Amino acid sequence: MRPALVVQTPQLARKVFSSEYDNFQDRHLYCHESDPMGSLNIFTVKNPLWKMLRYRLSPMFTSHRLRKITELMNANATELVKKVQRDFVEKKKHVNLKEIFSMYTSDTVAYSVFGIRVSALSDQDSPLWHITNHMVKWTFYRGLEITFIFFLPALGALMRLKLFSKAANDYIKQLYWKIVKDRQNHIKYDDSDLVNHLLKIKEQLELPPEADEDYADNILLAQVAVFILGSIETSSSVLSYSLHELAYHPDEQEKLYSELNNAFLSSEKDYLNYNELLQVDYLTACIHETMRKFPLLPLIDRLCGQTCVLEDGLKIEKGVPVLVNVVAIHNNEKYYPEPEKWKPERFMTGNKQDNREFTFLPFGDGPRFCIGKRYGMMQVRAALSQLIYNYKIEPVVPYKVKPDPHSVILAPQDGLSVKFVPRRTEK
């Protein structure tokens, strides 16, 4: 029964995310101590714990670490190309883009989180794909549960709902503690993964006085869970929408192929490294335009922490939820003429990292912008670069995409599908 403010202009979005950040530090969504994995992760947690976690986790996303992870992303993208050839070209199976891209991102996350080298794309038994396959399939009940958590937090608290399903909670705990025990027994894992980083910072966590003995471990588990879901669900959707749009835009696809072909010729390798991927500007433009047209989080929530005046005549009381309407800003003709059309050229001017004066907000903005932004972008670049270099993409489903009605983020219903046509005879 509480009023809420919906913000639909970049000027007000700037104030909520950045210039007035001190008044809008926390999210509005429900998080409760009965759901530690859902309430203590960096996406949901409130200040001051959020600020401490952000500071401790930021070293996981440095350029140095990202360069190393990009090598693995490229290796997994190569397996993705092979799977496409094996299953969808030679066997002529129907491809579910969301599913194969979830496999690709799952393989990368298995290593970057747990230090496990395994390939669901190569039909290996992947311990992470076992649970992520479940996590990225949304049912009516899970969709309703997440809706309550985001938009009816009081009801979510009353019902003690959980951000992650019980199966996901149980399996992630089981896998996490197995990896921790293995490391205590000196079984070799990569020392740059998230679990290793979390174990190192465990003793540095600044915990509240009332914290029990499990609180620190619950914080670590929460970061593992949100990183798994966030990196798999978002990147797989962006990749699916991107291929769908490229299939229906052959001229833009050929322009992208031409730029990639030149980059591969210069590279003299079967993949592009971190720096080379960043230099293919049209690739970044295609991804950005896809995220403009299909913002995965159509609304980004904040909670007014103290009464303030957002602009003349607009007073916001403490405790009022504020929702930044990203989909409205991304579809405003003032900033994006013919917003229903997919035009990568929109993003060929200006800084590639620019939020375009707060008219481009797929990752949020301000101090609380998505910490995995660069990781997610590089994961998408690696897969798209190899797929477009090796295959011509043709459409097989209607252009208008229906969203999954149960998904917590914007995702395509039925996963989307395309036809892969090899560009060269030898793979």
Contacts in CASP RR format, 6 or more apart in sequence:
PFRMAT RR
TARGET T0000
AUTHOR 0000-0000-0000
METHOD contacts of the structure
MODEL  1
MRPALVVQTPQLARKVFSSEYDNFQDRHLYCHESDPMGSLNIFTVKNPLW
KMLRYRLSPMFTSHRLRKITELMNANATELVKKVQRDFVEKKKHVNLKEI
FSMYTSDTVAYSVFGIRVSALSDQDSPLWHITNHMVKWTFYRGLEITFIF
FLPALGALMRLKLFSKAANDYIKQLYWKIVKDRQNHIKYDDSDLVNHLLK
IKEQLELPPEADEDYADNILLAQVAVFILGSIETSSSVLSYSLHELAYHP
DEQEKLYSELNNAFLSSEKDYLNYNELLQVDYLTACIHETMRKFPLLPLI
DRLCGQTCVLEDGLKIEKGVPVLVNVVAIHNNEKYYPEPEKWKPERFMTG
NKQDNREFTFLPFGDGPRFCIGKRYGMMQVRAALSQLIYNYKIEPVVPYK
VKPDPHSVILAPQDGLSVKFVPRRTEK
2 319 0 8 1.000
2 320 0 8 1.000
2 321 0 8 1.000
3 320 0 8 1.000
4 320 0 8 1.000
4 321 0 8 1.000
4 322 0 8 1.000
4 323 0 8 1.000
5 310 0 8 1.000
5 316 0 8 1.000
5 320 0 8 1.000
5 321 0 8 1.000
5 322 0 8 1.000
5 323 0 8 1.000
6 299 0 8 1.000
6 322 0 8 1.000
6 323 0 8 1.000
6 325 0 8 1.000
7 13 0 8 1.000
7 16 0 8 1.000
7 322 0 8 1.000
7 323 0 8 1.000
7 324 0 8 1.000
7 325 0 8 1.000
8 325 0 8 1.000
8 328 0 8 1.000
8 329 0 8 1.000
8 332 0 8 1.000
9 329 0 8 1.000
10 329 0 8 1.000
10 335 0 8 1.000
10 357 0 8 1.000
10 358 0 8 1.000
10 359 0 8 1.000
11 311 0 8 1.000
11 358 0 8 1.000
12 310 0 8 1.000
12 311 0 8 1.000
12 324 0 8 1.000
13 324 0 8 1.000
13 329 0 8 1.000
13 358 0 8 1.000
13 361 0 8 1.000
13 365 0 8 1.000
14 357 0 8 1.000
14 358 0 8 1.000
14 365 0 8 1.000
15 310 0 8 1.000
15 311 0 8 1.000
16 24 0 8 1.000
16 302 0 8 1.000
16 310 0 8 1.000
16 322 0 8 1.000
16 324 0 8 1.000
17 24 0 8 1.000
17 302 0 8 1.000
17 324 0 8 1.000
17 358 0 8 1.000
17 361 0 8 1.000
17 364 0 8 1.000
17 365 0 8 1.000
17 366 0 8 1.000
17 368 0 8 1.000
17 369 0 8 1.000
18 358 0 8 1.000
18 365 0 8 1.000
18 366 0 8 1.000
18 367 0 8 1.000
20 308 0 8 1.000
20 310 0 8 1.000
21 366 0 8 1.000
21 367 0 8 1.000
21 368 0 8 1.000
23 304 0 8 1.000
23 305 0 8 1.000
23 306 0 8 1.000
23 308 0 8 1.000
23 316 0 8 1.000
24 302 0 8 1.000
24 303 0 8 1.000
24 304 0 8 1.000
24 305 0 8 1.000
24 322 0 8 1.000
25 46 0 8 1.000
25 47 0 8 1.000
25 50 0 8 1.000
25 302 0 8 1.000
25 305 0 8 1.000
25 368 0 8 1.000
26 46 0 8 1.000
26 47 0 8 1.000
26 50 0 8 1.000
26 302 0 8 1.000
26 303 0 8 1.000
26 305 0 8 1.000
27 43 0 8 1.000
27 44 0 8 1.000
27 46 0 8 1.000
27 301 0 8 1.000
27 302 0 8 1.000
27 303 0 8 1.000
28 150 0 8 1.000
28 153 0 8 1.000
28 301 0 8 1.000
28 302 0 8 1.000
28 303 0 8 1.000
28 321 0 8 1.000
28 322 0 8 1.000
28 323 0 8 1.000
29 44 0 8 1.000
29 149 0 8 1.000
29 150 0 8 1.000
29 153 0 8 1.000
29 301 0 8 1.000
30 148 0 8 1.000
30 149 0 8 1.000
30 150 0 8 1.000
30 152 0 8 1.000
30 153 0 8 1.000
30 154 0 8 1.000
30 156 0 8 1.000
30 157 0 8 1.000
30 161 0 8 1.000
31 38 0 8 1.000
31 39 0 8 1.000
31 40 0 8 1.000
31 44 0 8 1.000
31 45 0 8 1.000
31 46 0 8 1.000
31 163 0 8 1.000
32 39 0 8 1.000
32 156 0 8 1.000
32 157 0 8 1.000
32 160 0 8 1.000
33 39 0 8 1.000
34 160 0 8 1.000
35 160 0 8 1.000
35 161 0 8 1.000
35 162 0 8 1.000
35 163 0 8 1.000
36 214 0 8 1.000
36 215 0 8 1.000
36 218 0 8 1.000
36 219 0 8 1.000
36 221 0 8 1.000
36 222 0 8 1.000
37 162 0 8 1.000
37 163 0 8 1.000
37 164 0 8 1.000
37 169 0 8 1.000
37 172 0 8 1.000
37 218 0 8 1.000
37 221 0 8 1.000
37 222 0 8 1.000
37 225 0 8 1.000
38 44 0 8 1.000
38 162 0 8 1.000
38 163 0 8 1.000
38 164 0 8 1.000
38 222 0 8 1.000
38 225 0 8 1.000
38 226 0 8 1.000
39 45 0 8 1.000
39 163 0 8 1.000
39 222 0 8 1.000
40 49 0 8 1.000
40 218 0 8 1.000
40 219 0 8 1.000
40 222 0 8 1.000
41 163 0 8 1.000
41 222 0 8 1.000
41 223 0 8 1.000
41 225 0 8 1.000
41 226 0 8 1.000
42 50 0 8 1.000
42 53 0 8 1.000
42 54 0 8 1.000
42 57 0 8 1.000
42 222 0 8 1.000
42 223 0 8 1.000
42 226 0 8 1.000
42 371 0 8 1.000
43 226 0 8 1.000
44 163 0 8 1.000
44 226 0 8 1.000
45 53 0 8 1.000
45 222 0 8 1.000
49 208 0 8 1.000
49 219 0 8 1.000
50 368 0 8 1.000
52 205 0 8 1.000
52 206 0 8 1.000
53 219 0 8 1.000
53 223 0 8 1.000
54 367 0 8 1.000
54 371 0 8 1.000
56 201 0 8 1.000
56 204 0 8 1.000
56 205 0 8 1.000
57 197 0 8 1.000
57 223 0 8 1.000
57 371 0 8 1.000
58 371 0 8 1.000
59 65 0 8 1.000
59 197 0 8 1.000
60 194 0 8 1.000
60 197 0 8 1.000
61 371 0 8 1.000
61 372 0 8 1.000
61 374 0 8 1.000
61 375 0 8 1.000
63 274 0 8 1.000
65 192 0 8 1.000
66 274 0 8 1.000
66 374 0 8 1.000
66 375 0 8 1.000
66 378 0 8 1.000
67 273 0 8 1.000
67 274 0 8 1.000
68 192 0 8 1.000
69 108 0 8 1.000
69 111 0 8 1.000
69 112 0 8 1.000
69 375 0 8 1.000
69 378 0 8 1.000
70 273 0 8 1.000
70 274 0 8 1.000
70 277 0 8 1.000
70 378 0 8 1.000
70 382 0 8 1.000
71 273 0 8 1.000
72 108 0 8 1.000
72 111 0 8 1.000
72 112 0 8 1.000
73 108 0 8 1.000
73 378 0 8 1.000
73 379 0 8 1.000
73 382 0 8 1.000
73 383 0 8 1.000
74 271 0 8 1.000
74 272 0 8 1.000
74 273 0 8 1.000
74 382 0 8 1.000
74 386 0 8 1.000
76 104 0 8 1.000
76 107 0 8 1.000
76 108 0 8 1.000
76 119 0 8 1.000
76 121 0 8 1.000
76 382 0 8 1.000
76 383 0 8 1.000
77 104 0 8 1.000
77 271 0 8 1.000
77 382 0 8 1.000
77 383 0 8 1.000
77 385 0 8 1.000
77 386 0 8 1.000
77 387 0 8 1.000
78 270 0 8 1.000
78 271 0 8 1.000
78 386 0 8 1.000
79 104 0 8 1.000
79 107 0 8 1.000
79 119 0 8 1.000
79 121 0 8 1.000
79 122 0 8 1.000
80 100 0 8 1.000
80 103 0 8 1.000
80 104 0 8 1.000
80 121 0 8 1.000
80 383 0 8 1.000
80 386 0 8 1.000
80 387 0 8 1.000
81 386 0 8 1.000
81 387 0 8 1.000
81 390 0 8 1.000
81 391 0 8 1.000
81 427 0 8 1.000
82 121 0 8 1.000
82 122 0 8 1.000
82 427 0 8 1.000
83 100 0 8 1.000
83 103 0 8 1.000
83 121 0 8 1.000
83 122 0 8 1.000
84 95 0 8 1.000
84 100 0 8 1.000
84 387 0 8 1.000
84 390 0 8 1.000
84 391 0 8 1.000
84 420 0 8 1.000
85 420 0 8 1.000
85 422 0 8 1.000
85 427 0 8 1.000
87 93 0 8 1.000
87 95 0 8 1.000
88 94 0 8 1.000
88 95 0 8 1.000
88 420 0 8 1.000
89 420 0 8 1.000
89 422 0 8 1.000
94 417 0 8 1.000
95 417 0 8 1.000
95 418 0 8 1.000
95 420 0 8 1.000
96 414 0 8 1.000
96 415 0 8 1.000
96 416 0 8 1.000
96 417 0 8 1.000
97 239 0 8 1.000
97 240 0 8 1.000
97 243 0 8 1.000
97 244 0 8 1.000
97 412 0 8 1.000
97 415 0 8 1.000
97 416 0 8 1.000
97 417 0 8 1.000
97 418 0 8 1.000
98 136 0 8 1.000
98 236 0 8 1.000
98 237 0 8 1.000
98 240 0 8 1.000
98 411 0 8 1.000
98 412 0 8 1.000
98 415 0 8 1.000
98 416 0 8 1.000
99 415 0 8 1.000
100 121 0 8 1.000
101 235 0 8 1.000
101 236 0 8 1.000
101 239 0 8 1.000
101 240 0 8 1.000
101 383 0 8 1.000
102 132 0 8 1.000
102 133 0 8 1.000
102 136 0 8 1.000
102 232 0 8 1.000
102 233 0 8 1.000
102 236 0 8 1.000
103 120 0 8 1.000
103 121 0 8 1.000
103 129 0 8 1.000
104 121 0 8 1.000
104 236 0 8 1.000
104 239 0 8 1.000
104 383 0 8 1.000
105 231 0 8 1.000
105 232 0 8 1.000
105 235 0 8 1.000
105 236 0 8 1.000
105 379 0 8 1.000
106 120 0 8 1.000
106 126 0 8 1.000
106 128 0 8 1.000
106 129 0 8 1.000
106 132 0 8 1.000
106 133 0 8 1.000
106 232 0 8 1.000
107 118 0 8 1.000
107 119 0 8 1.000
107 120 0 8 1.000
107 121 0 8 1.000
107 126 0 8 1.000
107 128 0 8 1.000
107 129 0 8 1.000
108 231 0 8 1.000
108 379 0 8 1.000
109 128 0 8 1.000
109 132 0 8 1.000
109 227 0 8 1.000
109 228 0 8 1.000
109 231 0 8 1.000
109 232 0 8 1.000
110 116 0 8 1.000
110 117 0 8 1.000
110 118 0 8 1.000
110 126 0 8 1.000
110 127 0 8 1.000
110 128 0 8 1.000
110 129 0 8 1.000
111 117 0 8 1.000
111 190 0 8 1.000
111 193 0 8 1.000
112 193 0 8 1.000
112 194 0 8 1.000
112 231 0 8 1.000
112 375 0 8 1.000
113 128 0 8 1.000
113 193 0 8 1.000
113 194 0 8 1.000
113 195 0 8 1.000
113 224 0 8 1.000
113 227 0 8 1.000
113 228 0 8 1.000
114 128 0 8 1.000
114 175 0 8 1.000
114 176 0 8 1.000
114 179 0 8 1.000
114 189 0 8 1.000
114 193 0 8 1.000
114 194 0 8 1.000
114 195 0 8 1.000
115 179 0 8 1.000
115 189 0 8 1.000
115 190 0 8 1.000
115 193 0 8 1.000
115 195 0 8 1.000
115 196 0 8 1.000
116 127 0 8 1.000
116 128 0 8 1.000
116 179 0 8 1.000
116 189 0 8 1.000
118 124 0 8 1.000
118 125 0 8 1.000
118 126 0 8 1.000
118 127 0 8 1.000
118 128 0 8 1.000
119 126 0 8 1.000
120 126 0 8 1.000
120 128 0 8 1.000
120 129 0 8 1.000
127 175 0 8 1.000
128 175 0 8 1.000
128 228 0 8 1.000
130 171 0 8 1.000
131 167 0 8 1.000
131 168 0 8 1.000
131 171 0 8 1.000
131 172 0 8 1.000
131 175 0 8 1.000
131 228 0 8 1.000
132 228 0 8 1.000
132 229 0 8 1.000
132 232 0 8 1.000
134 165 0 8 1.000
134 167 0 8 1.000
134 168 0 8 1.000
135 164 0 8 1.000
135 165 0 8 1.000
135 168 0 8 1.000
135 228 0 8 1.000
135 229 0 8 1.000
135 232 0 8 1.000
135 233 0 8 1.000
136 232 0 8 1.000
136 233 0 8 1.000
136 236 0 8 1.000
138 404 0 8 1.000
138 406 0 8 1.000
138 407 0 8 1.000
138 408 0 8 1.000
138 411 0 8 1.000
139 406 0 8 1.000
140 406 0 8 1.000
142 165 0 8 1.000
142 406 0 8 1.000
142 408 0 8 1.000
143 406 0 8 1.000
143 407 0 8 1.000
143 408 0 8 1.000
145 161 0 8 1.000
145 162 0 8 1.000
146 163 0 8 1.000
146 408 0 8 1.000
148 155 0 8 1.000
148 156 0 8 1.000
148 159 0 8 1.000
148 161 0 8 1.000
149 156 0 8 1.000
149 161 0 8 1.000
149 163 0 8 1.000
150 301 0 8 1.000
150 408 0 8 1.000
162 169 0 8 1.000
164 172 0 8 1.000
164 225 0 8 1.000
164 229 0 8 1.000
168 225 0 8 1.000
168 229 0 8 1.000
169 225 0 8 1.000
172 221 0 8 1.000
172 224 0 8 1.000
172 225 0 8 1.000
172 228 0 8 1.000
173 221 0 8 1.000
176 195 0 8 1.000
176 220 0 8 1.000
176 221 0 8 1.000
176 224 0 8 1.000
179 189 0 8 1.000
179 195 0 8 1.000
180 195 0 8 1.000
180 199 0 8 1.000
182 189 0 8 1.000
183 189 0 8 1.000
183 195 0 8 1.000
183 196 0 8 1.000
183 199 0 8 1.000
189 195 0 8 1.000
189 196 0 8 1.000
190 196 0 8 1.000
194 223 0 8 1.000
194 224 0 8 1.000
194 227 0 8 1.000
195 220 0 8 1.000
195 224 0 8 1.000
198 220 0 8 1.000
198 223 0 8 1.000
198 224 0 8 1.000
199 220 0 8 1.000
202 216 0 8 1.000
202 217 0 8 1.000
202 220 0 8 1.000
205 216 0 8 1.000
205 219 0 8 1.000
207 215 0 8 1.000
207 216 0 8 1.000
208 215 0 8 1.000
231 372 0 8 1.000
231 375 0 8 1.000
231 376 0 8 1.000
231 379 0 8 1.000
233 408 0 8 1.000
233 409 0 8 1.000
233 411 0 8 1.000
234 296 0 8 1.000
234 376 0 8 1.000
234 409 0 8 1.000
235 376 0 8 1.000
235 379 0 8 1.000
235 380 0 8 1.000
237 294 0 8 1.000
237 296 0 8 1.000
237 409 0 8 1.000
237 410 0 8 1.000
237 411 0 8 1.000
237 412 0 8 1.000
238 287 0 8 1.000
238 290 0 8 1.000
238 291 0 8 1.000
238 294 0 8 1.000
238 296 0 8 1.000
238 380 0 8 1.000
239 380 0 8 1.000
239 383 0 8 1.000
239 384 0 8 1.000
240 411 0 8 1.000
240 412 0 8 1.000
240 415 0 8 1.000
240 416 0 8 1.000
241 290 0 8 1.000
241 293 0 8 1.000
241 294 0 8 1.000
241 401 0 8 1.000
241 412 0 8 1.000
241 416 0 8 1.000
242 286 0 8 1.000
242 287 0 8 1.000
242 290 0 8 1.000
242 380 0 8 1.000
242 384 0 8 1.000
243 384 0 8 1.000
243 387 0 8 1.000
243 393 0 8 1.000
243 416 0 8 1.000
243 418 0 8 1.000
244 395 0 8 1.000
244 397 0 8 1.000
244 401 0 8 1.000
244 412 0 8 1.000
244 416 0 8 1.000
244 418 0 8 1.000
245 252 0 8 1.000
245 286 0 8 1.000
245 289 0 8 1.000
245 290 0 8 1.000
245 293 0 8 1.000
245 342 0 8 1.000
246 252 0 8 1.000
246 253 0 8 1.000
246 256 0 8 1.000
246 286 0 8 1.000
246 388 0 8 1.000
246 393 0 8 1.000
247 253 0 8 1.000
247 393 0 8 1.000
247 394 0 8 1.000
247 395 0 8 1.000
247 396 0 8 1.000
247 418 0 8 1.000
247 419 0 8 1.000
248 342 0 8 1.000
248 395 0 8 1.000
248 399 0 8 1.000
249 342 0 8 1.000
252 286 0 8 1.000
252 342 0 8 1.000
252 344 0 8 1.000
253 388 0 8 1.000
253 392 0 8 1.000
253 393 0 8 1.000
255 282 0 8 1.000
256 282 0 8 1.000
256 283 0 8 1.000
256 286 0 8 1.000
256 344 0 8 1.000
256 388 0 8 1.000
257 388 0 8 1.000
257 389 0 8 1.000
257 392 0 8 1.000
257 423 0 8 1.000
259 280 0 8 1.000
259 281 0 8 1.000
259 282 0 8 1.000
259 283 0 8 1.000
260 272 0 8 1.000
260 280 0 8 1.000
260 283 0 8 1.000
260 385 0 8 1.000
260 388 0 8 1.000
260 389 0 8 1.000
261 389 0 8 1.000
263 272 0 8 1.000
263 276 0 8 1.000
263 279 0 8 1.000
263 280 0 8 1.000
263 385 0 8 1.000
264 270 0 8 1.000
264 272 0 8 1.000
264 389 0 8 1.000
266 276 0 8 1.000
267 273 0 8 1.000
267 276 0 8 1.000
270 386 0 8 1.000
271 382 0 8 1.000
271 385 0 8 1.000
271 386 0 8 1.000
272 280 0 8 1.000
272 382 0 8 1.000
272 385 0 8 1.000
274 378 0 8 1.000
277 283 0 8 1.000
277 378 0 8 1.000
277 381 0 8 1.000
277 382 0 8 1.000
277 385 0 8 1.000
278 284 0 8 1.000
278 352 0 8 1.000
278 381 0 8 1.000
280 381 0 8 1.000
280 385 0 8 1.000
281 348 0 8 1.000
281 352 0 8 1.000
282 344 0 8 1.000
282 348 0 8 1.000
283 381 0 8 1.000
283 384 0 8 1.000
283 385 0 8 1.000
284 347 0 8 1.000
284 352 0 8 1.000
284 377 0 8 1.000
284 381 0 8 1.000
285 344 0 8 1.000
285 345 0 8 1.000
285 346 0 8 1.000
285 347 0 8 1.000
285 348 0 8 1.000
286 344 0 8 1.000
286 384 0 8 1.000
287 377 0 8 1.000
287 380 0 8 1.000
287 381 0 8 1.000
287 384 0 8 1.000
288 344 0 8 1.000
288 346 0 8 1.000
288 347 0 8 1.000
288 352 0 8 1.000
288 360 0 8 1.000
288 362 0 8 1.000
289 342 0 8 1.000
289 343 0 8 1.000
289 344 0 8 1.000
289 346 0 8 1.000
289 347 0 8 1.000
290 342 0 8 1.000
291 362 0 8 1.000
292 330 0 8 1.000
292 336 0 8 1.000
292 346 0 8 1.000
292 347 0 8 1.000
292 360 0 8 1.000
292 362 0 8 1.000
293 330 0 8 1.000
293 339 0 8 1.000
293 340 0 8 1.000
293 342 0 8 1.000
294 401 0 8 1.000
294 410 0 8 1.000
295 326 0 8 1.000
295 327 0 8 1.000
295 330 0 8 1.000
295 361 0 8 1.000
295 362 0 8 1.000
295 410 0 8 1.000
296 362 0 8 1.000
296 409 0 8 1.000
296 410 0 8 1.000
296 411 0 8 1.000
297 326 0 8 1.000
297 362 0 8 1.000
297 364 0 8 1.000
297 409 0 8 1.000
297 410 0 8 1.000
298 325 0 8 1.000
298 326 0 8 1.000
298 327 0 8 1.000
298 410 0 8 1.000
299 323 0 8 1.000
299 324 0 8 1.000
299 325 0 8 1.000
299 326 0 8 1.000
299 327 0 8 1.000
300 323 0 8 1.000
300 324 0 8 1.000
300 326 0 8 1.000
300 361 0 8 1.000
300 364 0 8 1.000
301 321 0 8 1.000
301 322 0 8 1.000
301 323 0 8 1.000
301 324 0 8 1.000
302 321 0 8 1.000
302 322 0 8 1.000
302 323 0 8 1.000
302 324 0 8 1.000
303 319 0 8 1.000
303 320 0 8 1.000
303 321 0 8 1.000
303 322 0 8 1.000
304 316 0 8 1.000
304 317 0 8 1.000
304 318 0 8 1.000
304 319 0 8 1.000
304 320 0 8 1.000
304 321 0 8 1.000
304 322 0 8 1.000
305 318 0 8 1.000
305 319 0 8 1.000
306 318 0 8 1.000
307 315 0 8 1.000
307 316 0 8 1.000
307 317 0 8 1.000
307 318 0 8 1.000
308 315 0 8 1.000
308 316 0 8 1.000
309 315 0 8 1.000
309 316 0 8 1.000
310 316 0 8 1.000
316 322 0 8 1.000
324 361 0 8 1.000
324 364 0 8 1.000
326 361 0 8 1.000
326 362 0 8 1.000
326 364 0 8 1.000
329 335 0 8 1.000
329 358 0 8 1.000
329 359 0 8 1.000
329 361 0 8 1.000
330 336 0 8 1.000
330 339 0 8 1.000
330 359 0 8 1.000
330 360 0 8 1.000
330 361 0 8 1.000
331 339 0 8 1.000
331 340 0 8 1.000
332 339 0 8 1.000
332 359 0 8 1.000
333 339 0 8 1.000
335 356 0 8 1.000
335 359 0 8 1.000
336 346 0 8 1.000
336 359 0 8 1.000
354 360 0 8 1.000
355 361 0 8 1.000
355 365 0 8 1.000
358 365 0 8 1.000
363 369 0 8 1.000
363 370 0 8 1.000
363 372 0 8 1.000
363 373 0 8 1.000
364 370 0 8 1.000
387 393 0 8 1.000
387 420 0 8 1.000
389 423 0 8 1.000
390 422 0 8 1.000
390 423 0 8 1.000
390 424 0 8 1.000
390 427 0 8 1.000
391 420 0 8 1.000
391 421 0 8 1.000
391 422 0 8 1.000
391 423 0 8 1.000
392 420 0 8 1.000
392 421 0 8 1.000
392 422 0 8 1.000
392 423 0 8 1.000
393 418 0 8 1.000
393 419 0 8 1.000
393 420 0 8 1.000
393 421 0 8 1.000
394 418 0 8 1.000
394 419 0 8 1.000
394 421 0 8 1.000
395 418 0 8 1.000
395 419 0 8 1.000
396 417 0 8 1.000
396 418 0 8 1.000
396 419 0 8 1.000
397 416 0 8 1.000
397 417 0 8 1.000
397 418 0 8 1.000
401 412 0 8 1.000
401 413 0 8 1.000
401 416 0 8 1.000
402 412 0 8 1.000
402 413 0 8 1.000
402 414 0 8 1.000
403 410 0 8 1.000
403 411 0 8 1.000
403 412 0 8 1.000
403 413 0 8 1.000
404 411 0 8 1.000
404 412 0 8 1.000
404 413 0 8 1.000
404 415 0 8 1.000
405 413 0 8 1.000
END
